[in-house]
Amino acid sequence: MEATSPQRWLVTGANRGIGRELVRQLEARGDAVVAVVRNPDSLAAAPGREVIACDVADPAAVARLAATIGGGALDVVVNNAGVWPDDGQALGGLDFDELARCVAINALAPLRIAEALLPALRRGRLKKLAHLSSGMASIADNTSGGWYGYRMAKAALNMASRSLARDLAGEGIWSAVIDPGWVQTDMGGRAAPTPVADSARGVLAQIDRLDARTSGGFLHWQGGTTPW
Ligand SMILES: NC(=O)c1ccc[n+]([C@@H]2O[C@H](COP(=O)([O-])OP(=O)(O)OC[C@H]3O[C@@H](n4cnc5c(N)ncnc54)[C@H](OP(=O)(O)O)[C@@H]3O)[C@@H](O)[C@H]2O)c1
């Protein structure tokens, strides 16, 4: 059975883009948010909002984040923070340092955060892990090639989420990757067709529906699934 509000959510990358809009919509419906940001000055405090500074790629910072949550409970953890490599993603000019940074932030950091926050999730009622992936992670859908860093990192994230779902199913902890569409944010750019409010609303709907049946899946923001 779905827990009633208020729920306590943790959202990374909460200061702009999809993460910022997730925070706005969650707070509008009365949920409490732990907003994780890299720069603590990038998001103001608000009623029901706790702002915690954490560079998700820094293991010591993630350990401090878990210590700050301490004995508290979390209902949902949203691994939203992510990067699009600026350059070095095309064959012939691959920048492997940049690719490694992309994997560290987009794939390893969400797994590290999931592991570090498991005790708090176990104390929560909903027990959900959601990770922002991308249609660009889809191997089935890769007809144009290229974009090595982003595609590989998000595909690795997809695999981490599936293993989390399998490993934690016995405890009633659900994990899924969400495809948010192509969204009008700094990362998505002006050509993106989807307003950030629409994408965030769809992402929240998929997380609200996340259960034993959909855990381990690659969920599309408009419903249904994105092909692996
Ligand atoms: N926009 C799209 O079209 C699209 C499509 C598919 C998937 N996605 C995914 O959706 C998620 C959100 O994307 P977006 O469009 O909202 O991106 P965005 O506007 O570029 O925002 C990225 C967020 O991630 C944070 N972040 C990056 N590196 C971080 C780090 N090391 N530690 C902590 N926070 C960090 C940023 O914080 P700072 O402000 O400190 O940099 C920012 O809050 C990402 O995972 C992205 O890959 C987006």
PDBQT file of the ligand as one rigid body, heavy atoms in Angstrom, charges set to zero:
ROOT
HETATM    1  N1  LIG A 301      17.890  17.444 -20.168  1.00  0.00    +0.000 N 
HETATM    2  C1  LIG A 301      17.736  16.341 -20.904  1.00  0.00    +0.000 C 
HETATM    3  O1  LIG A 301      17.310  16.412 -22.076  1.00  0.00    +0.000 OA
HETATM    4  C2  LIG A 301      18.047  14.993 -20.305  1.00  0.00    +0.000 A 
HETATM    5  C3  LIG A 301      17.772  13.882 -21.110  1.00  0.00    +0.000 A 
HETATM    6  C4  LIG A 301      18.016  12.613 -20.595  1.00  0.00    +0.000 A 
HETATM    7  C5  LIG A 301      18.525  12.481 -19.322  1.00  0.00    +0.000 A 
HETATM    8  N2  LIG A 301      18.800  13.584 -18.558  1.00  0.00    +0.000 N 
HETATM    9  C6  LIG A 301      19.343  13.365 -17.208  1.00  0.00    +0.000 C 
HETATM   10  O2  LIG A 301      18.531  14.004 -16.243  1.00  0.00    +0.000 OA
HETATM   11  C7  LIG A 301      19.340  14.452 -15.146  1.00  0.00    +0.000 C 
HETATM   12  C8  LIG A 301      19.130  15.945 -14.935  1.00  0.00    +0.000 C 
HETATM   13  O3  LIG A 301      19.473  16.604 -16.147  1.00  0.00    +0.000 OA
HETATM   14  P1  LIG A 301      19.268  18.175 -16.391  1.00  0.00    +0.000 P 
HETATM   15  O4  LIG A 301      18.878  18.316 -17.788  1.00  0.00    +0.000 OA
HETATM   16  O5  LIG A 301      18.437  18.744 -15.313  1.00  0.00    +0.000 OA
HETATM   17  O6  LIG A 301      20.785  18.654 -16.247  1.00  0.00    +0.000 OA
HETATM   18  P2  LIG A 301      21.383  20.085 -15.869  1.00  0.00    +0.000 P 
HETATM   19  O7  LIG A 301      20.380  21.146 -16.082  1.00  0.00    +0.000 OA
HETATM   20  O8  LIG A 301      22.699  20.161 -16.579  1.00  0.00    +0.000 OA
HETATM   21  O9  LIG A 301      21.633  19.953 -14.280  1.00  0.00    +0.000 OA
HETATM   22  C9  LIG A 301      22.549  18.999 -13.830  1.00  0.00    +0.000 C 
HETATM   23  C10 LIG A 301      22.498  18.953 -12.310  1.00  0.00    +0.000 C 
HETATM   24  O10 LIG A 301      23.437  17.965 -11.861  1.00  0.00    +0.000 OA
HETATM   25  C11 LIG A 301      24.296  18.583 -10.896  1.00  0.00    +0.000 C 
HETATM   26  N3  LIG A 301      25.625  17.960 -10.846  1.00  0.00    +0.000 N 
HETATM   27  C12 LIG A 301      26.453  17.726 -11.886  1.00  0.00    +0.000 A 
HETATM   28  N4  LIG A 301      27.601  17.203 -11.437  1.00  0.00    +0.000 NA
HETATM   29  C13 LIG A 301      27.483  17.105 -10.090  1.00  0.00    +0.000 A 
HETATM   30  C14 LIG A 301      28.331  16.653  -9.052  1.00  0.00    +0.000 A 
HETATM   31  N5  LIG A 301      29.567  16.169  -9.317  1.00  0.00    +0.000 N 
HETATM   32  N6  LIG A 301      27.888  16.692  -7.783  1.00  0.00    +0.000 NA
HETATM   33  C15 LIG A 301      26.665  17.177  -7.500  1.00  0.00    +0.000 A 
HETATM   34  N7  LIG A 301      25.803  17.632  -8.437  1.00  0.00    +0.000 NA
HETATM   35  C16 LIG A 301      26.228  17.603  -9.708  1.00  0.00    +0.000 A 
HETATM   36  C17 LIG A 301      24.371  20.033 -11.321  1.00  0.00    +0.000 C 
HETATM   37  O11 LIG A 301      24.869  20.828 -10.254  1.00  0.00    +0.000 OA
HETATM   38  P3  LIG A 301      25.743  22.178 -10.551  1.00  0.00    +0.000 P 
HETATM   39  O12 LIG A 301      24.735  23.278 -10.772  1.00  0.00    +0.000 OA
HETATM   40  O13 LIG A 301      26.558  22.349  -9.323  1.00  0.00    +0.000 OA
HETATM   41  O14 LIG A 301      26.565  21.894 -11.783  1.00  0.00    +0.000 OA
HETATM   42  C18 LIG A 301      22.909  20.289 -11.669  1.00  0.00    +0.000 C 
HETATM   43  O15 LIG A 301      22.140  20.495 -10.508  1.00  0.00    +0.000 OA
HETATM   44  C19 LIG A 301      20.797  14.105 -15.513  1.00  0.00    +0.000 C 
HETATM   45  O16 LIG A 301      21.143  12.885 -14.891  1.00  0.00    +0.000 OA
HETATM   46  C20 LIG A 301      20.728  13.942 -17.018  1.00  0.00    +0.000 C 
HETATM   47  O17 LIG A 301      21.750  13.112 -17.513  1.00  0.00    +0.000 OA
HETATM   48  C21 LIG A 301      18.568  14.845 -19.033  1.00  0.00    +0.000 A 
ENDROOT
TORSDOF 0
